[in-house]
Amino acid sequence: MKTERMTAFTDGVVAIIITIMVLELKVPESTEPRALLAAAPILGAYILSYINVGLYWNNHHHLLQAASRVDGRGLWANLFLLFWLSLVPFVIRWMDEAGFGSMPVAAYGFVLGMAAIGYRWLQHEMIRINGGRTSRLADALGQDWKGKMSVLGYLIAIPLAFVTPWIAVALYVIISGVWLVPDQRIEKRLMAD
């Protein structure tokens, strides 16, 4: 089957996730600058989460531009990815209400790490159904070092959250920062064709 329905469904789910994230933000109770300062950690978590969800959406878009077909396994991989992304609003609210304690910060990393695994699974399925290891999609993705290093980064950050939560948060920011550098592997390959 073609990829359009999966693309449309993913777009809708991502839009809902982002909407829920912003609705979870609490408005400061006063007009004092310190009230806004008190909200800074959750605003930071929202910004980081928005960036992460946006990065997945952007990369998903490029992945499906390079793919012409999807099958049941690809649909399940996509649902797996979306399931973990849908938990992002839950964990950022937990971090806020628990004061960025070790367990919710580790859970945030776990959710992002599982989303990274889900995206890698989706890539694998899209390569499989769209020509295999010799396809232009496989060629464009190459070894996917950024994807592999992201999963490793989350595996390191999660236990560090139990040592010092802010070190784990710093690693989450670094992982996102690496992905903010535009990844043009697929675009370059598509333009070369």
C-alpha positions in Angstrom: 0.0 0.0 0.0 1.1 3.6 -0.5 2.4 5.7 2.4 -0.1 8.6 2.2 -2.5 7.3 4.9 0.3 6.6 7.3 1.7 10.1 6.7 -1.7 11.7 7.3 -2.3 9.6 10.5 1.1 10.5 11.8 0.6 14.2 11.1 -2.7 14.1 13.0 -1.2 12.3 16.0 1.8 14.6 16.2 -0.5 17.6 16.1 -2.5 16.2 19.0 0.6 15.4 21.0 1.9 19.0 20.6 -1.5 20.4 21.5 -1.7 18.3 24.7 1.8 19.4 25.6 1.0 23.1 25.4 -2.3 22.5 27.3 -0.4 20.9 30.1 1.5 24.1 30.8 0.3 26.0 33.8 -0.1 29.7 33.6 1.8 31.6 36.3 -0.5 32.7 39.1 0.8 36.2 39.3 2.3 38.9 37.1 5.6 38.9 39.1 8.7 38.0 37.2 9.6 35.4 39.8 6.3 33.6 38.9 7.6 33.2 35.4 11.0 32.2 36.7 9.4 29.5 38.8 7.8 28.1 35.6 11.2 28.1 33.7 12.0 24.4 34.3 8.7 23.2 32.9 8.9 25.7 30.0 12.3 24.3 29.3 10.9 20.8 29.3 8.1 21.9 27.0 10.6 23.5 24.6 12.8 20.4 24.6 9.8 18.1 24.1 8.4 20.3 21.3 11.8 20.1 19.6 12.0 16.4 20.0 8.5 15.7 18.7 9.2 18.1 15.8 12.4 16.3 15.0 10.6 13.0 14.8 7.9 14.5 12.6 10.5 16.2 10.3 12.6 13.0 9.9 9.4 10.9 9.5 8.4 13.2 6.7 11.7 12.8 4.9 11.7 9.0 5.4 8.3 8.7 3.8 9.2 11.0 0.9 11.9 8.4 0.0 9.5 5.5 0.5 6.8 4.5 -1.9 5.2 1.7 0.0 4.4 0.5 3.4 3.1 -2.8 4.7 1.6 -4.1 8.0 5.0 -4.4 9.7 5.8 -0.8 8.8 2.4 0.3 10.1 3.1 -1.4 13.4 6.6 0.2 13.7 4.9 3.6 13.0 2.3 2.9 15.8 5.1 1.9 18.2 6.9 5.2 17.5 3.7 7.2 17.9 2.8 5.4 21.2 6.1 6.5 22.8 5.8 10.0 21.4 2.2 10.2 22.9 3.7 9.6 26.3 5.9 12.8 26.2 3.1 15.0 27.6 2.6 12.6 30.5 6.3 12.5 31.5 6.8 16.3 31.2 3.8 16.8 33.5 5.2 14.2 35.9 8.6 16.0 35.9 6.9 19.3 36.6 4.7 17.9 39.5 7.6 15.9 41.0 10.1 18.7 40.8 12.3 17.1 38.2 13.1 14.2 40.5 15.2 11.2 39.4 12.4 8.9 38.5 10.4 11.2 36.2 13.6 12.5 34.6 14.7 8.9 33.9 11.2 8.1 32.6 11.5 11.1 30.2 14.7 9.6 28.9 13.1 6.1 28.7 10.2 7.5 26.6 12.5 9.4 24.3 14.8 6.3 24.0 11.9 4.1 23.1 10.8 6.6 20.5 14.3 6.5 19.1 14.1 2.7 19.0 10.7 3.0 17.3 12.0 5.3 14.7 15.0 3.0 14.0 12.5 0.1 13.6 10.4 2.2 11.2 13.5 2.9 9.2 14.3 -0.8 9.0 10.8 -1.6 7.8 10.7 1.1 5.2 14.1 0.0 3.9 12.8 -3.7 3.8 9.6 -2.9 1.9 11.2 -0.3 -0.5 14.0 -2.3 -2.0 16.1 -3.6 0.8 19.8 -2.9 1.6 20.5 -1.9 -2.0 17.7 0.7 -2.2 18.2 4.4 -2.5 16.6 4.8 1.0 19.1 2.4 2.5 21.9 4.3 0.6 20.6 7.6 1.9 20.4 6.5 5.5 23.8 4.9 5.5 25.0 3.7 8.9 22.7 6.1 10.7 25.3 7.0 13.3 23.2 9.8 14.8 20.3 7.3 15.4 22.6 4.8 17.0 24.4 7.4 19.1 21.0 8.8 20.3 19.9 5.4 21.6 23.2 5.0 23.3 22.9 8.6 24.8 19.5 7.7 26.3 20.9 4.5 27.7 23.6 6.5 29.5 21.4 9.3 30.6 18.7 7.2 32.2 20.8 5.7 35.0 22.5 9.1 35.4 19.1 10.6 36.3 19.4 8.6 39.5 22.7 10.2 40.3 22.0 13.8 39.2 18.8 14.5 37.2 20.2 17.7 35.7 23.1 15.7 34.1 20.5 13.5 32.4 18.6 16.5 31.2 21.8 18.0 29.8 22.4 14.8 27.8 18.8 15.0 26.5 19.5 18.5 25.4 22.8 17.5 23.7 21.0 14.6 21.9 18.4 17.0 20.6 21.0 19.5 19.7 22.8 17.0 17.5 19.5 16.4 15.6 18.9 20.1 15.2 21.8 20.2 12.8 19.9 19.4 9.6 20.2 15.8 8.5 20.1 16.0 4.7 21.0 12.5 3.8 17.6 11.6 2.3 17.1 15.0 0.6 20.5 14.8 -1.0 19.9 11.3 -2.2 16.4 12.2 -3.6 17.8 15.2 -5.4 20.6 13.1 -7.0 18.0 10.8 -8.6 
